[in-house]
Amino acid sequence: MRAKVAGVMAVVGVLSGCGTATVAQPSQTVAGVLTLDRAKPPTPGGEVGGASTEFQNANDLSMWTKLSATEKDIDRIAKLDVNKTAKGALYMEPKTSAWFDGFRGPFVYQELAGDILMYARVKVEGKNGGQPKRKFSLGGLMARQPDSYAKPNWVSVTTGTADKSGQVEVKYTQDGSSKPQELAVKSGWVELALGRVGRVFVALYREDGGKWKVGRRWPSNLPDVLQWGITAYTDWDSYSTLKKDATKANAKQIKGVPDLKLTVDFVRFLRPELPDYADALNTASVSDEVLIKAMTPAGA
């Protein structure tokens, strides 16, 4: 079923203020600097909060929609269930697949509008435990522009094995061109946050028992309504000669050696908000410390 579309949060610059990451840096003493004491955590509850899922009941899966079903694609999910394989969690095993440039992989989502903070606790493992052994075997969160197969547009924060194991990957794909960045992280449970507020997208992550870190900030030029959800993909090397031909690769299920298990403890949706004068693309206006407070749940 298609998830309900949440009401739009009237926050300055959701679409009209799209700029670039190169912004004049203001003095720390002038108006435009958001201080830590003035920053507020995202607001829980409300209509968007109704999309949150704790995955305690098998019926919770009905809140989530497969992209392969709505946009008529190959179903690249080998296994997907809630509170069955992993108690109190969503469990996903992808087939050989990729989310890179024009390549497509598994994605289950809810369609939501406006400024969103999507927060989850996830664990990525290889099929036999430990870190996945196949390159670019990653799982986590993604926000995607609907019906953008021709010119893919999405942002993601995932964890697992990229070029090497023990990574968080933050990635913005614009018109089919992906720009990933990889950051070292310990194996095990990882908390991920992906959000849009005003004219910026933000990816954050935290190792179990660690402190939140800002993975990346990007200018937001995606439409108001997006698909917010869970992705997992694996086994890039099995694409072999099709690594440069997404059209042919997407037309069939690639046979390979998939090696990823994704467990998702929960996914929670909140409403972030920044004051009009705060420019989250500008670290002198909104520091990492302040951004973390504004884009992670209170007490998390």
N, C-alpha and C positions, 0 to 999 in steps of 0.2 A: 504494500500500500504506500501511497505517497504521503509523506509527513506534512503536517500543516505548516504554513508559512507564518512565521512570527511577525508581529507588528514592527514597523520601522522605528528605530530610536532616532530622535531628531538631534543629532550631534553634528556640529559644524564641520563641513568639509568631507562628508561621507564620499561624495563623488566629485564635486566641483573643485575641490582643492587639491587634486592630484598633482604632485610636483615631482622632483627628483631628490635623490639622496644628498645632492650638493646644495646645501643651504647655508646662508651667511650665519656665522656664529656670533650670537649676542654676548655682551658682557654678562658676567654672573651677577652683576649688581642692578641690572635694569629689568623693567617689566618684561615678561616673557619666560622667566625662569620658574618652573614648577618645583617647589620645595617638597621635601619628604613629608612634612607635617600637613601639607595641603592636599597631597595625593590621597585618593580614596580607592579601596579595593573594588573589584567588580561587584555588581548587585546580583544576588541570587534570586531565584524564584521568578514569579511573573510568567508570562506566556512562553518566553524562551526557556525558562527553567523547566517547563513541562516536557521539554525534549530530552532532559537529562535521563540517563539510564544507569541503574546500579547492577544490572544483569544478575538479579537474584532468582528470576523466574524465566523458564523457557519462552514464555509468551512475550518477554521483552524484545525478542528478535523481531517481532512484528512491527515495531516502531521504526525499523531500519529498512531501507530500500536498496536493492542491488542495482548498480549502474548498468550492468549487463542486461538487465530486464527492461529498464526504462529507455535506454538509448540503443537497444538492439545490438548487442555485441556478444562475443564468445564469453561464456561464463568461465573465468579463470580461477575459480575457487574450488579447491578439492574438498574442503571440509569447513563447515560453518555451523556452530551451535552455541546455545547459551545455557549455562548451568547444567551441562551434561559432561563434556570432556573435561572441563575445568569447573569445579564447584564455585558458584557465585561469580562467574566471569563469562565473557564472550571468548570463544576460541575460533581461530581461523588458520587454515593451511592453504596457501596459494599454490597454484600450479606454476610452472615456469612462466614468468611474466616480468614486466618492467613498467615503471612510470618514469619516462625520460624522453624529452623532446616529444615526438609524436607517438611513442610507444605507450600502450595502454595495459593496465593491470587491474586487479580486483579493487573494488571500492563499494562500501555500503555507507549510506548517508541519510541525513535528514535535511530538508530544504528550509532554510531560515533566512531572514532578512535583517539588514541593518548591522549595527556594531555588535560583535559576538566575541566572547572568550570561550573557547572549547578546551577543557581541561581533562586529562586522563592519566591513569596509571597503567603502564603496559610492561610486558616482558616478552622479549624476543629470544628464541632458542633455535638451535638446529634440531632436526628430527630426532637425533640421538643424544640430545642434550648439549650443553655448552653453547658457544657461539656458532651461528651458521657457517658452514665451510665454503659455500658457493658465494662468489662475489656478488655484491649488490643484492643481498637478501636483507630487506629492511621492512619494518612495520611501524605504524603510528598514525598520525593525523593528517588530514588534507582538507583544504577548502577549494572547491572547483567551480568554475563558471559552467552552468548547464549548457548542454548542446554545443560543446566546443571541440568536437572531434576534429573538425577541419583546421582550426587554429587553437590548439590546446592552451588553456589558461588556468593555472592553479598554483597554490602554495602548499608546502608540506613540511612537517617535522617528523622524522622517523628515526628509529634506532636499530642497531644490529651490525651486520657486516657490509661495509661499502668496499672500497679498494682493499681495506684491511678490517679486521674485526674490532669490536668495541668502539663503535662510532655513533654519534648523533649526526644525521644529515639534515640540513636545512636547505630548502630548494624553492626557487621561484621559476615557474615556466610561463613565459609570455609569448603568445603566438607561435607555440611549438618549439621554442628555444629555452632549454633548461640551463639554469646556472646554480649548481649545487655547491655547498660548502660543508666540509666534514670536521667534526669536533670530537675529540677523544672522550669516552665515557666508560665507566665501569660496567661490567655485565650484571645481569639481574634486573630487578624492577627499576623502572625509570618513570618519572612523572614528566609529562609533556603538556605544553600549553601553546595553542595557536589562536591568535586573535586579530581582529580588525577593530581599530578605533579611529574615527576620523579619516585621515588620509594615509594611515600607516597600517601595515601588517606586521605582526611581531611573532617570532617563534622563541619559546623559552623551554628550558629543560632543567631537571634536577635529578641527580643520582639518589638512590634510596638512602635517606638519612643525611643527605647533603644540603647545599644551598642552591637556590634558584640562580640560573645564569641566563643572560640574554644570548640566544643563538644568532639572531639576525633581525634587522628591521628592513622593510621594503616599502616603497611608495605604493599606495593602494590605487589601482585603476581598474579594478574589477567591478562588475555591476552589483547592485544592492542585494539582490537575491542570489545566494550561492548554495551549493551542496556542501554541507559540513559533515565530515565523517571519518571512517576508519579504512586504512589501506594496508596491504601487505603484498610484497612481491619478492621474487627470488630467481637466482640462477641465470644471470645475464650472459655468462660465457656460452650457454647453450644456444644463444641466438646465432653464433658463428658468423657466417657470411651475410646474415640479414641484419647485422648491427647498424648498417647504414641505410636500411630500407624498411622504415616503419610500416608503410602501406602493406607490403607483402607479409611482414611479420605479424601484423594485426589481423590478417585475413585467415589465419589458422592457429590452432593450438600448437605451440612449439613443444616437441618432445625433448625432455631434458632430465635433469637431476635436481628437482626442487628440494630445498633444505631449509625450511622455515616453519616454526610454530609461533603464532602470536596469541598471547593471552591478554585480555583487556579487563581490568578489575572494575572500572566504571568510566563513563564519559559524562561530564557535567557541563552545562551551558549557562553562561552568565552574561550580564550586560556591563561592559567596561565604559568608562566615561572620563574624558579629560576636559579641563577648562578651555575656553576658546583661545586663550593666549598661549597655550602649551603646544609646541611643535615636536611631536614624538619622533620625527626624522632627524632632529637636531639634538645631539647629546648635551649641548650646552643649555638647551631649554629643558629637556627631560633626560636626566642622567639615567644610567642603567639601574641604579638603586631605586630611583623614583618609578621608573617604568615597571620594574618588577612588582612594586607595591600596587601599581594601577592595573596590572595585567595578570595577577595571580590571586586566587581566592583568599580571603581573610582567614588566617590561621593555618593555611596550607603550607 
